[in-house]
């Protein structure tokens, strides 16, 4: 497909009750390129009426979809997975255009297809248990789909998040209303068109575009939604949980922000750890919730590590995200760009030492670019050490002892991902056990994760888990059935 995709071929509509449709009020919002700031297209903005209509469609479709056997549900998901793979290049271009993700970094359609392929086969895992432990009774549990669910996905990896929310929900027998982010609505809209092509029954999968208000808030408080699964900021996650509690006490699954630490001990492979950790904060211009943004290095190797780390940070080529040679694209939009500039100003006013970058910049006079930025010796109470920057920014501090390092790593209200580099396996296991984090990498770091392991956060980084073998449980209710024997 030519670069970029012609505007007239970009899908911009909702999928509601099996139809690709405009907004009820014909309202739209403008989407501009974060690279050249030119208008890409006008995307349909879901109204309260559109959102309610999508929920009503999901509610109406739920009984028939839940009654299907797993192979019947899986057949639609397999078709969808194949279509995602066919559209891989187009999806890469859409995210490059809408939020600046370089096409060279784009593996998301292959991972998304694998999720739909896996869960197309996973429906039979929704099984209950039996018990003969009560004399005179045969007891059992049913595992049944919770009902119509809502998913609100972030803008940084929308194709991946679409699959993480939708595939297990459909496999469990739930119907879905998914809201994409206004920053990156193009790939979800394309996926909606592919779902329509795959032939899902009307109302089973509904996809709407728009802002948090009105569509996101409507889903959060809707009385017919039984679960809401959200990935995004802690601020929005708290608002969603409050809305869920004040409406029908719907179940809430949250994957929120991170401030991921890494501990690099003196016996670590310096070249490998520096390369891994620089890549972790550089990929997608640092706009990843699990990006390693706090690095703690044992004092004896600190200078060698810093030199190697900075060399890796300098290597990424900035430019047009549609070009295959580009490794760092712009930040997602002006709002994100200005937010990160605020953190850069805080860092300049702080007591840390600037080792690299530190400024907003442009490529060929355009684009929302931030220089790869490294500060060292940053006090633990500074803003950039406590809050998620969500940009290509890292603080590197030092430590003396293992106990000190673990305490520093855990000194945050976020706990999504942590890593440790050492050749001492006993130390690695002690540190892994000591981390207050949902994921731990040993001699590896984010964005690596294992699809068959639970993904989620400790503390303020969320609740609930996603992953093969784990996601299905979130969408199922357990019902106890007691049978009296005569």
N, C-alpha and C positions, 0 to 999 in steps of 0.2 A: 504494500500500500504506500502511496506517495507521502512524503513528509511536507507539511503537516496534512492531516485529514481535512478535506474541504468542509467549510462551515455548514453547508447544506446537508452534509452526510452525518453530522454529529447528532446523536439522539439526545433529546432534551425533555422528553415527556415522562409522565408518571406511568406506572403499571398498576391499575386498580381493577379488581374483579375481572381479570383476564383481558383487559383492553389497555392499549397504549393511548393515553389521553392527555389533553391540555388541562390546566388548572380550571376549576369551576368559575373563578372570576377572571380568567384569562391573564392573571398576574404572572409576572416573570421577575427574575433578578439578573443583573448583568454580570457576566464572568469575564474577567480580564486576565491576560497572561502575566505571570509574575516575572517573566523574562523581558519582554518588550513593552509590557503595559497596554498592549492593544486589546481591543475587545475580541473575545473568541465567539461568544454567542449569548443569547438570552435563554435562561433555563427556567422551566416552569416552577413557580413557587406554590407549594401546597397550602391551601387555606384550611381553616378548621373544618369546613364542609368536606373538603377532599380527604382530610385525615379521618374524619368520622365515617366517610363512605368506605375507605379502605379497611377500617376496623370492622364495619358491618359486613363487608365481603368476607373477611377472614373468619368472622364468627359464623356466618352462614355456611362456609365451606368446611368448617372444622369437623362436624359429625361424619361426613362421608370420607374425608381424608383420613381421620383417625381409624375408621373402620377397615381401611385397606390393609392387606397384608404387607409385610416388609418388601417382598419382591416387586409388588405393584408400585409402591411409593418409590422404590429404588430405580425403577425403569426410567422415570422422568429425570431423576438425578443423574443417571448415567448419560442420558442424552445431553443434559445441561453441561456436564463436565466436558464432553467432546466438543461442544460449541465454544466453551471457554478457551480450550486449547487452540482451536481454529482462529480465534480472535486475539491471540496473545499479542501480536505486533500492534494491533489497533489499540488494545487496552494500554500498552506501554506508551503509545503516542498521546493518548487522552490524558493520562496522568502527567506526562511531561508538559503538555499544553496548559493544564488547569492548575497544577500546584508545583511544577518545576522539578519533578522527579526525573533524573537522567535515565534515558532508555537503557544505558549501559548497566544500570543497577537493577533492572526490572526482571525479577524472577516470579513475581506474584501470581500470574495466571497458572503457572505449573503447580504451585502450592495449592491454589484455590481449587483447581481441578482434582487434585489428589484428595482434598477434603470431601468433595462431593462423591468421588469414586469410593472412598472408604465408607462414608456413611450410607451410601446406597446399599452396602452389604451389612450394615451394623444394626438394622432394625430388630433383628432377632435377639440382640443383647438386652432388650427391654423385658426382662423376665423377673418374676417374683420368686418367693421362697415358700416352703411348706414346713410345718412343725407338728409333731405328735407329742409335744411336751406337756399338754394339758389333758389329763385323763378324761376320756369321754368325748373328745373333740378332735377333729382334723382342722387345722388352721393353715391359712395361706395368705400370701400377699399378692395383690395385683400391682403392676406398674403401668400406669395409664398416663397419656399425654395431658399436660397441665391445662391446655386450652389455647386460644389465640394468644400469640406473644408479639411483643414489639422489640425491634432492634434498632439502636441508634449508633451509627458507626462514625469513626473519626476520618479526618481528611488525609492523614499521612500514608496509610496503606489501605485504601478503601476496598480494593479487590480481595485482598487477603481477609480483611475483617468481614466482608460480605459472606465469604465462605465459612468463617469461624462461627458466625451467628446463625446463618440460615441452614447449612447442611445438617447439623445435629438436630435442630428443631424440626425440620421436615422429616427426618428419619424417625424421630420419636412419635410422630403423628400430629404435631402441632401445625397450625397455620401461622403465617408471618406477615407483619407489616414492618418494613424496613425504611428508616429515614436516613438519607445520606447527608453529608456535610455540605453546606453552601460553598465551602472552599474547594471541594473536589467532587462535584456531582456527576461528572461525565462518565467515569467508569461504572458507577452503580446504574446509571441510566442505560448504558450499553448492556450491562448484565441483565437488566430488566427486559430489554428487547430480546436477548438470547433466551431468557426464561420463557418469554412468550412464544418464541420459536420452538422451544423444547416441548411445548404443549401442556404445561401444568394446568390442572383444572382451574377454572375461574375462582379467584379468591384465595387460593392456597398460598400464593406468594404475591404480595403487593409491595411496590417500591415507590416511595415518594421523595421528592427533592424539596429542600427549603431550609429555613433558619430554625433555631431552637424555639422561637416564638413566631408563629403560633403552632407549628406542627409537632415539634418535640415536646412542648409542654402539654399539648392535647393528649399525646400518647401516654405521657407519664402519669396523668391523672384520669385516664379513661377507665370507666367501670367495667368494660368488657375485655380489657387486656389483663391477662393473668400472670404474666411475667414480663419484665423489661430487662433487656441485656444492653448495657452501655459501655463503650470504651471511649475515654476522653479525659478531660481535666477533673481534678478533685472537686473544684468549685461546682461544676455542672453536675457531677455525680451526687453531691450532697443535695442539690436542688431536686434531682430526680428521686432520690430516696425519700425526701420529705413529701414530695407530691404523691408518691406511691403509698406512703403511710397515711396520708390524709384523705386518700380516695378509698380504694378497696383493699388496702394492705397487700397489693400485688407483690409477688416475689421479685427481688432485684438482684441481678448479677452485675458486678461492677469491675472493670479493669481500668485503673486510674493512673495517675502519674508515677514517676520514679525519680530517684536521685542516686543512681546505681554506683556503688563503690567497687573498686578493685584493689586488692592487696598484692603487692609485688615484693616477694621476699628476696633476700640476697643470693639465694641459690637458684633463682629463676633464670630461664633463658631470656636474656635482655632483648635480643633482636626480635624473638617471637612475641613476647609480651608487649613490647612497644608497638609492633606492627598491628597486632590484634586490637589493642586498646585505642590506637589512633583511628583505625577503621571503624570501630564501634561508635565513636563520636562524630565521625565524618559522614557516614552513610546517610543519605537523604538530608544532607546539610544539618545533621544533628537532631532532626525532627522525629525522634523515635523514643517512645516511653522507656525502653530498656537500655538506652544509650549509656555507656559508662562515662559519667560526667565528673566523678571524683576518683582520683587515683592516689593511693598511698604507697610510697616506695620506701623500703628499708634504707636507712641513712647511708650505709656503706656503698650502695650502688646508685644512689640518687642522681648524681651528675651524668653518669654513663646512660642511665635510662632516659633522662630528660633530653639529652642530645639525640638519642635514637628516636624518641617519640616525636620530637619537633621535626626531624628530617622526614618522617612519614607524613606528618600533617602538612608539610609544605608541598608534598608531591602531587596532591590531587589537582587535576586540571579543571578550572572553572570555565563555564561557558553555557551555550545554548543547550538545554536539556534534551533537545531532539537530535543532537549530533552524537554519534556513537563514541566519539573520543572524550566526551565530557564526563567527568567523575563527580563534580560538585555543581549542582544547579542552584538557582536562587531560593530564598525562603518562600513559603507558600503564597504569601500575599503581603500587602502593605501593613496590615494590622500585626501580623507575625513579625515582620521586619522591624517595625517601630518598637514592639515589645522587647525584642532582643537588644536593640539599641539602648533601651533603658537599663538592661543588665550590664551592658558594656560601660555605661556611664557610672553605674554603681561600683563596678570593678575598679575604674579609674580613681574613684573617690576613696576606695578601700586601702588596706595596708598590704595587699598582696603585691608580688613583683611580676610585671608583664614580661613574658618570655617570647611571645609570638602574637602577631596580629593586633586585635583590639579595636578594630574599626569596621564600620559599614563601608561597602565598596561597590563598584560597578564593573561590568565587563563590557568593553566597547561602549562605555557611557550609558549603559542601561542595566536593568535587572535589580532585584532586591537581594543583593549578595552581602554576606557577612564574611569577613576574613576568618580563616581558621585561627582560633584564639586559645592561648595557653597562659595561665597565671600559676605562679608557684608561691608557696609559703603564705597561703591565704588563711586568716583567722577563721576558726570554726563557726563563729557567730555572724559572719558576713552573709549578706543576702545571696550572693552567688554560690555559696556553699550549702545553703539551706533550701533554696527554691529551684524548681525545675526551669532551666533556661530554654530548652527545646531548640537549641541551635548548635553550631559547631564550636562549642566553648567547653573547656575543661580546666579544672583546678588540680594541680599536682602538689601534694604535701608529703612529708616524710614521717616515719615512725621508727621507734627503737625496738619495741618488743611485740610479740604476738598478741598479748593481752591488750596492750594499748591500741594496736591496729584494729582489733575486733570492736573495741569500744567506740573508736572513731567511726568505723563503718556503720555501726548501728545508731549513731547519734542523729537520727532523722525520723520523721513520722512517716516516711515512705519506705517500702520494702518490696520492690518488684523483682530486681535482679542484682546479684552480687557475684564477684569472681575472685579467685585467688590463683596466683602463679607461684609455684614452688615445686621442687623435685622430691620433697619429703612427703610421702603419702599420708603418714600419720598426722603431720601438721595440716595437710590439706583437709583431712576428715574432721579434725578438731575445728578448723575455721569454718568449714561448711556447716557443721552442726551449730556453731556459734552465731552465724549470720541470721539476722531477722529478715528473711527474704524468701519469696516464693520460688525463685530459681537461683541456682548456684552453678557457676562454671568453674571447673578446676582445669587450669592450663588452657582455658578457652574463655570466651566472653560473648556478650551479645553482639550481633543479633542472633547468634546460634541458639536454637532450642530444639528439643526433640518432640516430634508431633505426637508420640504416644506417651508423653509425660504430662502431668497437669500443669497448666499455665495460669498463673494468677498471683495476687500480691498479699503480703502481710500488711498489717496496720492500715495506714491511710491509702495504700495502693490498691485496695479493693476487697471484694468478697466473691466467692465462687471460683470455679476452675473450668478451663477449657482444655481440650486435647482429646486425641483418640482414646476411648475407654473411659473418659471423664465427662465430656460435654453432654452426652446423652442423659446422664443422671439429673442435670439441672432442669430438664424439660419434662420430667416424669414425676407424677405424684405416687406415693406409696399408700395403698389401701389395704387394711387388715380385714380378712374375712374369716369368721369363726363358725364352724359347722358342728352342730351338736349331733352326736350319734345316739340312736335309740338302743 
